[in-house]
Amino acid sequence: MDAARLKQSWALVAAHGDQVPLYFYSTLFLAHPETRQMFPTNMAGQRDRLVSALGHIVSHVDQVDRLVGFLQQLGADHRKFAVRAEHYPAVGEALLETLRHFCAEAWTEELAADWAAAYGLVAQVMTEAAQAAEAHSPPWWVAEVLTHERRTFDVAVLTVRPQYLLPFTPGQSIGVSHPAVRSWRYYSPANAPRPDGTVELHVRAAPGGAVSSRLVYGCAAGDQVNLASPVGDRLTLWPAGSSDLLLLAGGTGWAPVKALVEQVAAEGSGRRVDLYVGARSRTEFYDSEAIDKLAATHPWLRVSYVAGSDPVRPGESVRLTDRVLADGDWRSRHVYVCGSDEMVSQSVAALTGAGYQPGQVHHEGFGKHWYGPTWRTVTTPDGGVR
């Protein structure tokens, strides 16, 4: 298997953009119509995910250790779509036909053999990982919605209780799906693990987001939702050791940050924690009661609210990191940033420009979708929009 040849051919294929996933799924569904039910009705987001995943696999094809971990998590995660071992040959056929079509004259027998070998390895690792995952976790957990609170027009806070304990680490995210929507979205629990197993979710309805809109506008106490295994470790506390923390949260990015605060409280480690909570306006601090309660309970926690716009000073705009950097020098601390892609990107750039080292600034990356360890780094399969 020639890694360089695989990368060169993928570059040719990827240059065709949206035509690639469109051709792939058309080929798959025409040849194997039974696979269509495994995918969301709206395939727009799914097409992006295919290209992202293939691009990641090909770009790391010569880094076996890194690639295997990615594929193992991807294979285990795909169980929630009812993917079985017998589905992989159908996907392989459609993939090779797609590559042949877009490579055109560059497609050779040697290249076909390389891609067949590469896909065989991918399918084997993913299948074995899925089988191994069956021994310790279900494909998904069924959970009851205990409470549903609309905090703003487009933000709801839900408390759900899985039928069986769903283990997770603060800062991770879990897949969430409503039975009425054939899609999945990833949300970070807004709590550290609780004895009763309940999970708090903060959901903002995104334009065109099938899952988020259903959870905000079409869900109530007593409903059932499905939850998938936790993913990601970029926002967990382990890289920070016992260091003091600076936490920056924008919008519903407060959810995983809240879980981190609860973890620090449970550990009793004596860290100092400064928390900055940002929103576009004062009316969008949807969880201020809980934030103020945490601050009043824990003397090691200091909270600052930063509203991007202030009706008292119309026309002025305040960025979260501008306030943070003006308040002090935090370079002895580990910094955790969570919010929209724009907020995270701006914050990381400002912190880096101020002399903060990459290893001390933690964030999930950028992009709207999860695919294994690269979650939100390059840009679950789901049909919604984050």
C-alpha positions in Angstrom: 0.0 0.0 0.0 1.6 3.2 -1.2 0.8 6.0 1.2 2.0 8.8 -1.1 0.0 7.4 -4.0 -3.1 7.3 -1.8 -2.7 11.0 -0.7 -2.1 12.1 -4.3 -5.2 10.4 -5.6 -7.3 11.7 -2.8 -6.2 15.3 -3.6 -7.5 14.8 -7.1 -10.8 13.5 -5.8 -11.3 16.0 -3.1 -10.8 18.9 -5.6 -14.3 18.0 -7.0 -15.9 19.2 -3.7 -19.5 18.4 -3.1 -19.7 16.2 -6.2 -17.8 13.5 -4.4 -20.1 12.7 -1.5 -23.1 13.2 -3.8 -21.8 10.6 -6.2 -20.8 8.2 -3.4 -24.2 8.2 -1.7 -26.1 8.0 -5.0 -24.0 5.0 -5.9 -24.4 3.4 -2.5 -28.2 3.9 -2.3 -28.8 2.7 -5.9 -26.8 -0.5 -5.4 -27.8 -1.1 -1.8 -31.2 0.6 -1.1 -31.4 -1.0 2.3 -28.7 1.2 3.6 -30.7 4.4 3.0 -32.6 4.0 6.3 -29.4 4.3 8.2 -28.9 7.9 7.2 -30.8 11.1 8.0 -33.5 12.4 5.6 -31.5 15.6 5.0 -28.1 14.5 3.7 -26.5 17.9 3.5 -24.5 17.6 6.7 -23.7 14.0 6.1 -21.9 14.8 2.9 -19.5 17.1 4.7 -18.8 14.4 7.3 -17.9 11.8 4.7 -15.3 14.1 3.1 -13.9 15.1 6.5 -13.5 11.5 7.7 -11.9 10.3 4.5 -9.6 13.3 4.4 -8.5 12.6 7.9 -7.9 8.9 7.2 -5.9 9.5 4.1 -3.8 12.3 5.6 -2.8 10.0 8.4 -2.5 6.7 6.5 1.3 6.6 7.2 0.7 7.2 10.9 -0.7 3.9 11.9 -0.9 4.4 15.7 -2.8 7.6 15.4 -5.1 6.4 12.7 -6.0 3.2 14.5 -7.3 5.1 17.6 -9.4 7.3 15.3 -10.9 4.3 13.5 -11.6 2.4 16.7 -13.6 5.2 18.2 -15.4 5.8 14.9 -16.3 2.1 14.7 -17.6 2.0 18.2 -19.6 5.2 17.7 -21.2 3.9 14.5 -23.1 1.3 16.4 -25.7 3.9 17.2 -26.6 3.9 13.5 -27.1 0.1 13.5 -24.1 -0.4 11.4 -23.1 -4.1 11.2 -20.2 -5.9 9.7 -22.2 -6.9 6.6 -22.6 -3.2 5.7 -18.9 -2.5 5.1 -18.5 -4.3 1.8 -21.4 -2.2 0.3 -19.7 1.0 1.4 -16.4 -0.2 0.1 -17.9 -0.9 -3.3 -19.4 2.6 -3.5 -16.2 4.2 -2.3 -14.0 2.5 -4.9 -16.4 3.3 -7.7 -16.4 7.0 -6.5 -12.7 7.1 -6.5 -12.4 5.5 -9.9 -14.9 8.0 -11.3 -13.2 11.1 -10.1 -9.6 9.9 -10.7 -10.5 9.3 -14.3 -7.4 8.6 -16.3 -5.3 8.6 -13.2 -7.0 5.4 -11.9 -4.8 2.4 -12.3 -4.9 -1.2 -11.2 -2.1 -0.4 -8.7 -4.1 2.5 -7.3 -7.3 0.4 -7.1 -5.3 -2.3 -5.1 -3.9 0.4 -2.8 -7.4 1.7 -2.0 -8.9 -1.7 -1.6 -6.2 -2.6 0.9 -6.6 0.7 2.8 -10.4 0.3 3.0 -10.0 -3.3 4.1 -7.8 -2.2 7.0 -10.4 0.6 7.9 -13.3 -1.9 7.8 -11.4 -4.5 9.9 -10.4 -2.0 12.6 -13.8 -0.4 12.8 -15.6 -3.8 12.9 -13.3 -5.2 15.6 -13.8 -2.0 17.7 -17.5 -2.2 17.4 -17.5 -5.8 18.5 -15.2 -5.0 21.5 -17.4 -2.1 22.5 -20.4 -4.4 22.8 -18.7 -6.0 25.9 -18.8 -2.8 28.0 -21.4 -0.4 26.6 -24.7 -0.5 24.6 -25.0 1.2 21.2 -27.0 3.9 23.0 -28.8 4.6 26.2 -32.5 5.4 26.5 -33.1 8.3 28.8 -36.3 10.0 30.2 -36.6 13.7 30.2 -37.2 14.7 33.8 -37.3 18.5 33.4 -37.4 20.9 30.4 -37.0 24.6 30.9 -37.0 27.2 28.2 -34.5 29.8 29.5 -34.6 32.1 26.4 -36.4 31.9 23.1 -33.9 29.5 21.6 -32.2 27.9 24.7 -33.5 25.1 26.8 -32.0 23.3 29.8 -33.0 19.6 30.1 -32.4 17.1 32.9 -32.4 13.5 31.6 -32.0 10.2 33.4 -30.6 7.2 31.5 -32.1 3.8 32.2 -28.5 2.6 32.9 -25.5 4.6 34.2 -23.8 6.5 31.4 -20.2 7.1 32.5 -18.5 10.3 31.3 -15.8 12.7 32.4 -16.5 16.5 32.7 -15.6 18.2 29.5 -16.5 15.3 27.3 -19.6 15.3 25.0 -22.3 12.7 24.5 -24.4 12.0 21.4 -28.1 13.0 21.8 -31.0 12.0 19.5 -34.7 12.3 19.7 -36.7 9.2 18.5 -38.7 11.4 16.1 -35.5 12.6 14.4 -33.1 10.3 12.6 -30.1 12.4 13.5 -27.5 12.8 16.3 -25.9 15.9 17.9 -23.2 16.1 20.5 -23.6 18.1 23.7 -21.4 18.4 26.7 -23.1 17.6 30.0 -23.4 20.6 32.2 -22.6 18.6 35.3 -20.0 16.3 36.8 -21.3 12.7 37.2 -24.0 12.5 39.8 -25.0 9.6 42.1 -28.4 9.4 40.5 -26.9 9.3 37.0 -28.9 12.3 35.7 -27.4 14.5 33.0 -28.0 18.2 32.5 -28.0 19.4 28.8 -27.9 23.0 27.6 -29.3 23.2 24.1 -29.5 26.2 21.7 -31.7 25.7 18.7 -29.6 26.1 15.6 -31.1 27.2 12.2 -31.8 24.0 10.3 -30.7 21.8 13.3 -33.1 18.9 13.4 -32.0 17.6 16.8 -31.5 21.0 18.6 -34.8 22.4 17.4 -36.6 19.3 18.5 -35.0 19.4 21.9 -35.8 23.1 22.4 -39.2 23.4 20.8 -40.7 19.9 20.6 -39.6 18.2 23.8 -41.2 18.0 27.3 -40.9 16.2 30.6 -41.8 12.5 30.2 -40.4 12.2 26.7 -37.6 9.9 25.8 -34.2 10.7 24.2 -31.3 8.5 23.2 -27.8 9.1 24.4 -24.5 7.8 22.9 -21.1 7.1 24.4 -19.0 10.1 25.5 -16.3 11.4 23.2 -13.4 13.8 23.3 -10.8 14.7 25.9 -9.6 18.1 24.8 -11.7 19.9 27.5 -11.0 17.5 30.3 -9.0 18.6 33.3 -6.3 16.0 33.2 -3.8 18.0 31.1 -3.9 20.8 33.6 -2.7 18.7 36.5 -3.4 20.7 39.7 -2.8 24.1 38.2 -5.1 27.1 38.9 -7.6 27.7 36.1 -9.0 30.4 33.9 -12.3 29.4 32.3 -13.9 31.3 29.4 -17.4 30.4 28.4 -19.5 31.9 25.7 -23.3 31.1 25.3 -24.1 27.5 25.8 -20.4 26.8 25.9 -21.0 27.4 29.6 -22.3 23.8 29.9 -18.9 21.9 29.9 -17.3 24.7 31.9 -20.0 24.3 34.5 -19.1 20.6 34.7 -15.4 21.5 35.2 -16.3 23.8 38.1 -18.3 21.0 39.7 -15.4 18.6 39.3 -13.0 21.1 41.0 -15.5 21.4 43.8 -15.8 17.6 44.2 -12.0 17.2 44.2 -11.4 19.7 46.9 -8.0 20.4 45.3 -7.7 24.0 46.5 -7.3 25.4 43.0 -8.1 29.0 42.3 -10.6 29.4 39.5 -11.5 32.6 37.6 -14.5 32.2 35.4 -15.5 34.7 32.7 -19.0 34.1 31.2 -19.8 35.9 27.9 -23.0 36.6 26.0 -24.1 38.9 23.2 -26.3 40.8 25.6 -27.2 40.8 29.3 -30.5 39.1 28.6 -28.7 36.0 27.3 -27.1 35.0 30.6 -29.6 32.1 30.8 -28.0 30.3 33.7 -26.9 33.2 36.0 -28.8 31.8 39.0 -26.7 28.6 39.0 -23.5 30.6 38.3 -24.1 32.9 41.2 -24.9 30.0 43.5 -21.6 28.3 42.6 -19.7 31.6 43.2 -21.4 32.1 46.6 -20.7 28.5 47.7 -17.1 28.3 46.7 -14.7 31.0 47.8 -12.0 29.8 45.4 -14.2 30.7 42.4 -14.4 34.2 41.1 -17.0 35.0 38.4 -17.1 37.9 35.9 -19.9 38.5 33.4 -19.1 40.1 30.0 -21.9 41.3 27.7 -20.9 41.9 24.2 -23.3 44.8 23.9 -24.5 47.1 26.6 -27.7 49.2 26.1 -26.1 51.9 28.3 -23.3 52.3 25.7 -25.0 51.6 22.3 -22.6 51.0 19.4 -19.8 49.7 21.6 -18.8 46.1 21.5 -16.8 44.2 24.2 -15.0 41.0 23.4 -14.5 38.5 26.2 -10.8 38.1 25.8 -10.3 41.9 25.8 -11.8 42.0 29.3 -9.8 38.9 30.4 -6.5 40.3 29.3 -7.2 43.7 30.7 -8.0 42.2 34.1 -4.6 40.5 34.6 -1.8 38.3 33.6 -3.0 34.7 33.7 -0.1 33.0 32.0 0.6 30.8 35.1 -2.7 29.1 34.6 -4.3 26.6 32.3 -7.0 28.2 30.2 -10.2 26.5 29.0 -12.3 28.1 26.3 -15.7 26.9 25.1 -18.3 28.6 22.9 -19.1 29.2 19.3 -16.4 28.7 16.7 -16.0 32.4 16.3 -15.7 33.0 20.0 -13.1 30.1 20.4 -11.1 31.2 17.4 -10.9 34.8 18.5 -10.1 33.9 22.1 -7.3 31.5 21.1 -5.8 34.0 18.7 -5.9 36.7 21.3 -4.4 34.5 24.0 -1.7 33.2 21.7 -0.8 36.8 20.7 -0.5 37.7 24.4 2.1 35.1 25.0 0.0 32.1 26.2 1.5 28.8 25.1 -0.6 26.3 23.1 -0.2 23.6 25.7 -2.0 25.7 28.3 -4.9 26.8 26.2 -7.5 24.1 25.9 -10.4 24.0 23.5 -12.4 21.6 21.3 -11.1 23.0 18.1 -13.3 24.3 15.3 -16.0 22.9 13.1 -19.5 21.6 13.6 -19.2 17.8 13.6 -17.6 15.1 15.5 -15.4 12.4 14.0 -13.3 10.5 16.5 -10.3 12.2 18.1 -10.5 15.1 15.6 -13.8 16.2 16.9 -14.3 19.9 16.0 -10.6 20.1 14.9 -10.8 20.0 11.1 -13.7 21.6 10.2 -21.2 11.5 14.2 -22.7 11.5 11.7 -25.9 13.3 12.3 -28.3 15.4 10.3 -28.4 18.5 12.4 -26.3 21.6 12.6 -24.4 22.7 15.6 
